[in-house]
Amino acid sequence: MNGPRELDLTRRRFLALSGAAVAGTAVAGCGGGDDGSAAEAPTDDASDLGFPAIENVPEGDVQLRWLTTAGVLGQQYHANVLAEVQAKYPNIEIAHDSMPGSELSEVVGLGVRNQSAHDVFVLPDATLSAVRAVEDGWVQPLDDFIPDFENWKAGFPEGSFFDNINVFDGKTYTFPIRSNKIYDTMVLYDKQLYNDAGYDPATEPLTWDTFRAAAKAVTDAGDGRSYGLTYRIRAGGNYIANMARMAGSPVINTLGGFIDPRNGEFAYTSDEFIAAIELFQAMFDDGSILPGSLSMNPDEIRARMLQGAGGMVMWSPFNVDLWREEDPTFEVGVAAQPVPDGVDPVPLGHSPINLQNSLWLFAGSELGDIAGAILAYEGSMAGQRYMAELFGGVSIRPYLDEALAEIGGLDEQAQQVADLTDEMILVPDPLLRNPDVVQVNRELRAITPTFDDVVEAIFIGEETDVRKAMQGLKDRSEEEFDRAVDAAVSDGATLSREDWVFPNLDPRSDYTPDMYEQL
């Protein structure tokens, strides 16, 4: 049986992505990257991750079924931990399935209805699903299954647990599995292509003007072989929203879109949003964006970078070592997202609520003691330290300095990534102001065409008036927002659109817990 990758406690490469060991004999291998793309099979031998003894181990053979999202977290961290458990307890067969988030809703829902759900699973659309899952009896609390529960829970950083988010009626149903402070539009670039063109974004941060100029220089030098930028149109609007945010529009990602918390309205017609779209449109017109990239999936985009066809992409730094593992000679640089000349940038933000990839215990599971022991490890100091060693510090626990000291610290590029990520700030979350807003999420219907659809139509020339197209998107979004609020209120929720307005916001500072109390 393949097991966890051997940890190398010498100076590690940042975000080292190990070969994932998929535990058990019943395996569904459906993907790899956090975006649901493919991951490579495990190749390394088992090692001791410090997993503690499980109390009340059954005498006979049992099968524990575990469902995670496809990606580096599910297919490396969880898989390695589960392999360790099975290696230590051969009578516990672990069937670990992983799949893209788009497939979770059907699989989890069908499993619950048929009473055949995995013992432990990730909820689709976790913020919305959590309330429904608890109310409908899909899941059960962890309090009785996590060993020494109160001390274990007390070890989490402040702000890890919230009523009606992961705690219901005094019972704890899940916990944050990793930090959600992830800089997902970091500039990742081919060093050779950009240095040969006279640019090094890591040492001389890009402005919007030099971003465009550098991409064109790489494209011109490539003469049809290389292009300055690969545009990920299905990045959930993050390209445009993050560029607009750092340009001065302090938007938050909520209600399936981007709202300005100063007025509670969708920000699609702000000058910053329009300018960001027009910048990328100009880069398309320059010929600087890799042809066909609008239709590429994540694996194809990564492959084009390795081939030298795409010189740059704005993405999570998790990708760096995916490239390095496939081609150790590939030199990739990391740098800050471009900012307009003369602008005091608004830092990128993250919500204090962290349900992404959180695991829940099926109400019908009869293996709570085994599942609880594994979950306890993954949320413990030992489990989170292993995560930090594996992924370069995406742990939820604030002990990274100690861990990094033992492994020799971060290399220069890793420190760049850490420093850029540390610039991110806490943004307000309407759910923390009023838990009833989850009812609006429940009522909300998808807007069509979507944000990405509208932006793509602009880029390919189907929409020629940028502001008019974005005004149409804003109008449809506002109308649906109003309808969803009215429906939630009619269904008993106590809320209004003012719950999305935060007049005490300082766009360039953390929105701290005490600021909710001032409203």
C-alpha positions as CSV (number, residue, x, y, z in Angstrom):
1,M,0.0,0.0,0.0
2,N,1.3,3.5,-0.8
3,G,1.6,5.7,2.2
4,P,2.5,9.3,3.2
5,R,5.4,10.9,1.6
6,E,8.6,10.9,3.7
7,L,9.1,14.4,5.2
8,D,12.4,16.1,4.5
9,L,13.2,18.3,7.5
10,T,16.0,20.0,5.7
11,R,15.5,23.4,4.2
12,R,12.3,22.7,2.2
13,R,11.1,24.2,-1.0
14,F,8.1,26.5,-0.4
15,L,4.7,24.9,-0.9
16,A,6.3,21.5,-1.5
17,L,3.5,19.4,-2.9
18,S,4.2,15.7,-2.1
19,G,2.9,12.8,-4.1
20,A,-0.4,11.9,-2.6
21,A,-1.0,8.6,-1.1
22,V,-4.6,7.5,-1.5
23,A,-5.5,5.3,1.5
24,G,-7.5,2.1,1.3
25,T,-8.6,-0.1,-1.6
26,A,-11.8,1.7,-2.7
27,V,-10.4,4.8,-4.3
28,A,-11.9,7.5,-6.5
29,G,-9.2,9.5,-8.1
30,C,-11.0,12.5,-9.5
31,G,-8.7,15.4,-9.7
32,G,-5.8,17.2,-8.1
33,G,-5.4,21.0,-7.9
34,D,-7.5,23.0,-5.6
35,D,-9.4,24.0,-8.8
36,G,-10.4,20.3,-9.4
37,S,-7.6,19.6,-11.9
38,A,-5.7,16.3,-12.1
39,A,-3.1,15.2,-9.5
40,E,-0.4,12.7,-9.9
41,A,-0.5,9.3,-8.2
42,P,1.5,8.7,-5.0
43,T,5.0,7.3,-5.3
44,D,6.6,7.5,-1.8
45,D,6.8,5.2,1.2
46,A,4.9,5.6,4.4
47,S,6.4,7.7,7.3
48,D,5.3,8.4,10.8
49,L,3.3,11.6,11.0
50,G,2.9,11.4,14.7
51,F,-0.6,10.1,14.6
52,P,-1.8,9.1,18.2
53,A,-3.4,5.9,19.2
54,I,-7.2,5.5,18.5
55,E,-9.3,4.6,21.5
56,N,-12.0,2.0,21.2
57,V,-10.6,0.4,18.0
58,P,-13.1,-2.3,16.9
59,E,-11.8,-5.9,16.9
60,G,-13.2,-6.8,13.5
61,D,-12.7,-5.3,10.1
62,V,-14.4,-2.0,9.4
63,Q,-14.5,0.4,6.5
64,L,-14.3,4.1,7.1
65,R,-15.4,6.2,4.1
66,W,-14.0,9.7,3.7
67,L,-14.9,12.3,1.0
68,T,-12.8,15.4,0.3
69,T,-12.6,17.9,-2.6
70,A,-10.1,17.2,-5.3
71,G,-6.9,19.2,-4.8
72,V,-3.7,19.4,-3.0
73,L,-5.4,19.4,0.4
74,G,-7.6,16.4,-0.2
75,Q,-5.2,14.3,-2.3
76,Q,-2.0,15.0,-0.4
77,Y,-2.6,16.1,3.2
78,H,-5.8,14.1,3.9
79,A,-4.6,11.1,1.8
80,N,-1.3,10.9,3.6
81,V,-2.9,11.1,7.1
82,L,-5.5,8.5,6.1
83,A,-2.7,6.2,4.8
84,E,-0.9,6.6,8.1
85,V,-4.0,5.5,10.0
86,Q,-4.5,2.4,7.8
87,A,-0.9,1.5,8.1
88,K,-1.2,1.5,11.9
89,Y,-4.6,-0.1,12.0
90,P,-4.9,-2.8,9.2
91,N,-8.4,-3.7,10.3
92,I,-9.6,-0.2,9.4
93,E,-10.0,-0.1,5.7
94,I,-10.2,3.6,4.6
95,A,-12.0,4.4,1.3
96,H,-10.9,7.9,0.4
97,D,-12.8,9.6,-2.4
98,S,-12.0,13.0,-3.8
99,M,-13.8,15.0,-6.4
100,P,-14.3,18.5,-7.7
101,G,-16.6,20.8,-5.7
102,S,-19.0,20.9,-8.6
103,E,-19.8,17.2,-8.0
104,L,-20.1,17.2,-4.2
105,S,-23.7,18.5,-4.1
106,E,-25.2,15.6,-5.9
107,V,-23.0,12.9,-4.2
108,V,-23.4,14.2,-0.7
109,G,-27.2,14.9,-1.1
110,L,-27.9,11.5,-2.6
111,G,-25.8,9.7,0.0
112,V,-27.6,11.4,2.8
113,R,-31.0,10.6,1.4
114,N,-30.1,7.0,0.9
115,Q,-28.4,6.7,4.3
116,S,-25.2,5.7,2.4
117,A,-23.2,8.9,2.8
118,H,-19.5,8.8,3.6
119,D,-18.7,8.8,7.3
120,V,-16.9,12.1,6.8
121,F,-17.5,14.5,4.0
122,V,-17.0,18.0,2.7
123,L,-20.2,20.1,2.3
124,P,-20.8,21.8,-1.1
125,D,-21.2,25.6,-0.7
126,A,-20.3,25.1,2.9
127,T,-21.6,28.5,4.3
128,L,-25.1,27.9,2.9
129,S,-25.1,24.1,3.4
130,A,-23.9,24.2,7.0
131,V,-27.2,25.6,8.4
132,R,-29.3,23.3,6.2
133,A,-27.2,20.2,7.1
134,V,-27.6,20.8,10.8
135,E,-31.3,21.7,10.6
136,D,-32.1,18.7,8.4
137,G,-30.0,16.2,10.5
138,W,-27.4,15.4,8.0
139,V,-24.5,15.8,10.4
140,Q,-23.7,15.3,14.0
141,P,-21.5,17.3,16.4
142,L,-18.0,16.3,17.2
143,D,-18.0,17.0,20.9
144,D,-18.5,13.4,22.0
145,F,-16.0,12.0,19.5
146,I,-12.9,14.2,19.7
147,P,-10.7,13.0,22.5
148,D,-10.3,15.6,25.3
149,F,-12.6,17.8,23.3
150,E,-12.6,21.0,25.4
151,N,-8.8,21.3,25.5
152,W,-8.5,20.4,21.8
153,K,-10.9,23.1,20.9
154,A,-9.3,25.7,23.2
155,G,-6.1,25.2,21.2
156,F,-7.4,26.9,18.1
157,P,-6.7,30.6,17.5
158,E,-9.3,33.1,18.5
159,G,-12.0,33.6,15.9
160,S,-12.0,30.0,14.7
161,F,-15.5,29.1,16.0
162,F,-18.8,31.1,15.4
163,D,-22.4,30.5,16.4
164,N,-24.6,29.4,13.5
165,I,-21.5,28.9,11.4
166,N,-19.7,25.9,12.8
167,V,-21.3,25.9,16.3
168,F,-25.0,25.2,16.7
169,D,-26.9,25.2,20.0
170,G,-23.6,25.0,21.8
171,K,-22.3,22.0,19.9
172,T,-19.3,22.0,17.5
173,Y,-19.9,20.4,14.1
174,T,-16.7,21.2,12.3
175,F,-13.5,23.3,12.5
176,P,-11.2,25.3,10.1
177,I,-8.9,22.8,8.5
178,R,-6.5,25.4,7.1
179,S,-5.9,29.1,6.8
180,N,-8.0,30.8,4.1
181,K,-5.5,33.6,3.8
182,I,-4.4,32.7,0.2
183,Y,-3.2,35.2,-2.3
184,D,-4.9,33.7,-5.4
185,T,-3.9,36.4,-8.0
186,M,-0.2,36.5,-7.3
187,V,1.9,37.1,-10.4
188,L,3.6,33.9,-11.4
189,Y,6.0,34.4,-14.3
190,D,8.6,32.6,-16.5
191,K,11.8,34.2,-15.3
192,Q,13.7,33.6,-18.5
193,L,11.0,35.1,-20.8
194,Y,10.5,38.2,-18.6
195,N,14.2,38.7,-17.7
196,D,15.2,38.4,-21.4
197,A,12.5,41.1,-22.2
198,G,14.1,43.4,-19.5
199,Y,11.6,42.9,-16.7
200,D,11.8,41.3,-13.2
201,P,8.5,41.8,-11.4
202,A,9.9,40.3,-8.2
203,T,12.5,43.0,-7.7
204,E,10.6,45.8,-9.5
205,P,6.8,45.5,-8.8
206,L,4.6,46.0,-11.8
207,T,2.3,48.9,-12.2
208,W,-0.7,48.6,-14.6
209,D,1.3,50.4,-17.3
210,T,4.5,48.2,-16.9
211,F,2.3,45.1,-16.6
212,R,0.9,45.8,-20.0
213,A,4.2,46.9,-21.5
214,A,6.1,43.8,-20.1
215,A,3.5,41.4,-21.5
216,K,3.7,43.0,-24.9
217,A,7.5,42.9,-24.8
218,V,7.5,39.2,-24.1
219,T,4.9,38.6,-26.8
220,D,6.9,40.6,-29.4
221,A,10.1,38.7,-28.5
222,G,8.2,35.4,-28.7
223,D,7.2,36.0,-32.3
224,G,4.2,33.7,-32.1
225,R,5.9,31.2,-29.8
226,S,5.4,33.0,-26.4
227,Y,2.8,35.3,-25.1
228,G,3.0,37.7,-22.1
229,L,-0.1,36.6,-20.2
230,T,-2.5,33.6,-19.8
231,Y,-5.9,34.8,-18.8
232,R,-8.0,32.5,-16.6
233,I,-11.5,33.6,-17.5
234,R,-13.1,31.0,-15.1
235,A,-11.3,32.3,-12.1
236,G,-14.6,33.4,-10.6
237,G,-14.1,37.0,-11.4
238,N,-11.0,37.2,-9.1
239,Y,-8.8,38.7,-11.8
240,I,-11.0,41.8,-12.2
241,A,-12.2,42.0,-8.6
242,N,-8.7,41.8,-7.1
243,M,-7.3,44.3,-9.6
244,A,-10.1,46.7,-8.8
245,R,-9.7,46.2,-5.1
246,M,-6.0,47.0,-5.0
247,A,-6.8,50.0,-7.3
248,G,-9.1,51.4,-4.6
249,S,-12.5,49.6,-4.6
250,P,-12.6,47.6,-1.3
251,V,-15.0,44.9,-2.6
252,I,-15.8,41.7,-0.7
253,N,-16.8,38.4,-2.3
254,T,-20.4,37.7,-1.2
255,L,-23.7,36.6,-2.7
256,G,-21.9,35.0,-5.6
257,G,-20.4,38.4,-6.7
258,F,-18.5,41.5,-5.5
259,I,-20.1,44.1,-3.2
260,D,-18.7,47.3,-1.9
261,P,-19.3,47.2,1.8
262,R,-19.4,50.9,2.1
263,N,-22.8,51.1,0.4
264,G,-23.9,47.4,0.1
265,E,-24.1,47.5,-3.7
266,F,-22.5,45.5,-6.4
267,A,-19.4,47.3,-7.5
268,Y,-19.4,46.4,-11.2
269,T,-19.7,49.9,-12.5
270,S,-17.1,51.5,-10.2
271,D,-14.3,53.3,-12.0
272,E,-11.8,50.7,-10.7
273,F,-13.8,47.7,-12.1
274,I,-14.2,49.4,-15.5
275,A,-10.5,50.3,-15.6
276,A,-9.4,46.8,-14.7
277,I,-11.6,45.3,-17.5
278,E,-10.3,47.9,-20.0
279,L,-6.7,47.1,-19.0
280,F,-7.1,43.4,-19.9
281,Q,-9.1,44.3,-23.0
282,A,-6.2,46.5,-24.1
283,M,-3.8,43.6,-23.5
284,F,-6.1,41.4,-25.7
285,D,-6.0,44.1,-28.4
286,D,-2.1,44.2,-28.1
287,G,-2.1,40.4,-28.8
288,S,-0.3,39.8,-25.5
289,I,-2.7,37.2,-24.2
290,L,-2.2,33.6,-25.1
291,P,-4.7,32.7,-27.9
292,G,-7.2,30.2,-26.7
293,S,-6.5,30.7,-23.0
294,L,-10.1,31.8,-22.3
295,S,-11.2,28.2,-23.0
296,M,-8.3,26.4,-21.2
297,N,-8.7,24.4,-18.1
298,P,-6.2,24.7,-15.2
299,D,-4.1,21.8,-16.3
300,E,-3.8,23.2,-19.9
301,I,-2.8,26.6,-18.5
302,R,-0.1,25.1,-16.3
303,A,1.2,23.1,-19.3
304,R,1.4,26.2,-21.5
305,M,3.5,27.8,-18.9
306,L,5.9,24.9,-18.8
307,Q,6.1,24.9,-22.6
308,G,7.0,28.6,-22.7
309,A,3.9,29.6,-24.5
310,G,2.4,31.5,-21.6
311,G,4.8,33.8,-19.9
312,M,2.7,34.8,-16.9
313,V,-0.4,33.9,-15.0
314,M,-2.1,35.4,-12.0
315,W,-2.8,32.5,-9.6
316,S,-2.2,30.9,-6.3
317,P,1.5,30.2,-5.4
318,F,0.5,26.5,-4.8
319,N,1.2,26.1,-8.5
320,V,4.9,26.9,-8.2
321,D,6.0,23.5,-7.0
322,L,3.6,21.7,-9.3
323,W,5.7,23.1,-12.1
324,R,9.0,22.4,-10.3
325,E,8.1,18.8,-9.8
326,E,7.2,18.3,-13.4
327,D,10.3,20.2,-14.7
328,P,13.0,21.1,-12.1
329,T,14.7,23.3,-14.7
330,F,11.7,25.6,-15.0
331,E,12.4,28.9,-13.3
332,V,9.2,30.6,-12.1
333,G,9.2,34.0,-10.3
334,V,6.6,35.3,-7.9
335,A,5.5,38.9,-7.5
336,A,2.8,41.2,-6.3
337,Q,-0.3,41.8,-8.3
338,P,0.0,45.0,-10.4
339,V,-1.2,48.3,-9.0
340,P,-1.9,51.5,-10.9
341,D,0.7,54.3,-10.7
342,G,0.3,56.7,-7.8
343,V,-2.3,54.6,-6.0
344,D,-2.2,53.7,-2.3
345,P,-3.3,50.1,-2.8
346,V,-6.2,48.5,-0.8
347,P,-4.7,45.2,0.4
348,L,-6.4,42.0,-0.7
349,G,-8.7,40.6,1.9
350,H,-10.0,37.4,3.5
351,S,-13.0,36.6,5.6
352,P,-12.6,35.4,9.2
353,I,-15.1,32.7,8.5
354,N,-13.3,29.7,7.2
355,L,-15.5,26.7,6.2
356,Q,-13.7,26.0,3.0
357,N,-12.8,22.3,2.9
358,S,-14.1,21.7,6.4
359,L,-15.1,18.2,7.2
360,W,-18.4,17.0,8.7
361,L,-19.4,13.8,10.4
362,F,-22.4,12.1,8.9
363,A,-25.3,11.7,11.3
364,G,-25.7,8.0,10.3
365,S,-22.0,7.1,10.8
366,E,-21.3,4.4,13.4
367,L,-17.6,5.0,13.3
368,G,-17.6,8.3,15.2
369,D,-14.7,7.3,17.5
370,I,-12.4,6.5,14.6
371,A,-13.4,9.6,12.6
372,G,-13.1,11.7,15.7
373,A,-9.6,10.6,16.3
374,I,-8.5,11.4,12.8
375,L,-10.3,14.8,12.8
376,A,-8.7,15.5,16.2
377,Y,-5.2,14.9,14.7
378,E,-5.9,17.1,11.7
379,G,-6.9,20.0,13.9
380,S,-4.1,19.4,16.5
381,M,-0.7,21.0,16.7
382,A,0.9,17.9,15.3
383,G,-1.5,17.6,12.4
384,Q,-1.3,21.3,11.5
385,R,2.4,21.3,11.8
386,Y,2.5,18.5,9.2
387,M,0.3,20.7,7.0
388,A,2.7,23.6,7.4
389,E,5.7,21.4,6.5
390,L,3.8,20.0,3.5
391,F,2.3,23.2,2.1
392,G,4.6,25.9,3.3
393,G,2.5,27.4,6.1
394,V,-1.2,27.3,5.2
395,S,-1.9,26.0,8.7
396,I,-4.6,27.6,10.8
397,R,-2.4,27.6,13.9
398,P,0.0,30.5,14.8
399,Y,3.1,28.4,15.4
400,L,4.9,28.7,12.1
401,D,8.0,30.4,13.4
402,E,8.8,27.4,15.6
403,A,8.1,24.9,12.7
404,L,10.2,26.9,10.2
405,A,13.1,27.2,12.6
406,E,13.4,23.4,12.8
407,I,13.3,22.9,9.0
408,G,15.8,25.7,8.4
409,G,13.5,28.6,7.5
410,L,12.1,29.6,4.1
411,D,14.2,30.2,1.0
412,E,14.2,33.6,-0.6
413,Q,11.3,33.1,-2.9
414,A,9.3,31.4,-0.2
415,Q,9.8,34.4,2.0
416,Q,8.6,36.6,-0.8
417,V,5.3,34.6,-1.0
418,A,4.9,34.7,2.8
419,D,5.5,38.5,2.9
420,L,3.0,39.1,0.1
421,T,0.4,36.9,1.8
422,D,1.0,38.7,5.2
423,E,-0.2,41.9,3.6
424,M,-3.7,40.6,3.3
425,I,-6.3,41.9,5.8
426,L,-9.5,40.8,7.4
427,V,-12.6,42.0,5.6
428,P,-16.1,42.3,7.0
429,D,-18.5,39.4,6.6
430,P,-22.2,40.0,6.7
431,L,-22.7,36.5,8.3
432,L,-20.9,37.7,11.4
433,R,-23.1,40.8,11.6
434,N,-26.3,38.9,11.2
435,P,-26.4,35.0,10.8
436,D,-29.8,35.4,9.2
437,V,-28.2,36.6,6.0
438,V,-27.5,32.9,5.2
439,Q,-31.2,32.7,4.3
440,V,-30.5,35.2,1.5
441,N,-27.8,32.9,0.2
442,R,-30.3,30.1,0.3
443,E,-32.9,32.1,-1.7
444,L,-30.4,33.5,-4.3
445,R,-30.7,32.4,-7.9
446,A,-27.8,32.4,-10.3
447,I,-27.5,35.4,-12.5
448,T,-27.2,34.8,-16.2
449,P,-25.1,35.7,-18.0
450,T,-22.6,35.5,-15.2
451,F,-19.8,37.9,-14.3
452,D,-17.3,35.8,-16.3
453,D,-19.7,35.5,-19.2
454,V,-20.0,39.3,-19.5
455,V,-16.3,39.9,-19.2
456,E,-15.6,37.2,-21.8
457,A,-18.1,38.8,-24.2
458,I,-16.3,42.1,-23.8
459,F,-12.9,40.6,-24.5
460,I,-14.1,38.8,-27.7
461,G,-16.0,41.8,-29.0
462,E,-19.5,40.6,-28.5
463,E,-20.0,43.5,-26.0
464,T,-18.5,46.8,-27.3
465,D,-19.7,49.2,-24.5
466,V,-17.9,48.1,-21.3
467,R,-19.8,50.3,-18.9
468,K,-23.2,49.5,-20.4
469,A,-22.5,45.7,-20.2
470,M,-21.4,46.0,-16.6
471,Q,-24.4,48.2,-15.8
472,G,-26.6,45.5,-17.1
473,L,-24.9,42.9,-14.9
474,K,-25.2,45.2,-11.9
475,D,-28.9,45.8,-12.5
476,R,-29.6,42.1,-12.8
477,S,-27.6,41.4,-9.6
478,E,-29.3,44.1,-7.6
479,E,-32.7,43.0,-8.7
480,E,-32.0,39.4,-7.6
481,F,-30.5,40.6,-4.4
482,D,-33.7,42.5,-3.6
483,R,-35.8,39.6,-4.5
484,A,-33.8,37.2,-2.3
485,V,-33.9,39.5,0.7
486,D,-37.7,39.9,0.4
487,A,-38.1,36.1,0.1
488,A,-35.9,35.5,3.2
489,V,-37.9,38.1,5.2
490,S,-41.2,36.5,4.1
491,D,-39.8,33.2,5.3
492,G,-39.1,34.6,8.8
493,A,-35.6,36.0,8.6
494,T,-34.8,39.3,10.4
495,L,-32.6,41.2,8.1
496,S,-32.3,44.0,5.5
497,R,-29.8,45.1,2.9
498,E,-28.2,47.3,5.5
499,D,-26.6,44.1,6.9
500,W,-24.2,44.3,3.9
501,V,-23.2,47.9,4.7
502,F,-20.2,48.6,7.0
503,P,-19.9,52.4,7.5
504,N,-17.0,52.0,9.9
505,L,-14.8,50.2,7.4
506,D,-11.3,51.4,6.9
507,P,-10.4,49.8,3.5
508,R,-6.7,49.5,4.3
509,S,-7.0,47.9,7.8
510,D,-8.3,44.7,9.4
511,Y,-12.0,44.7,10.1
512,T,-11.8,43.4,13.7
513,P,-14.4,41.7,15.9
514,D,-15.1,44.8,18.0
515,M,-16.1,46.7,14.8
516,Y,-19.2,44.5,14.4
517,E,-20.3,45.6,17.9
518,Q,-20.1,49.3,16.8
519,L,-22.8,48.9,14.1
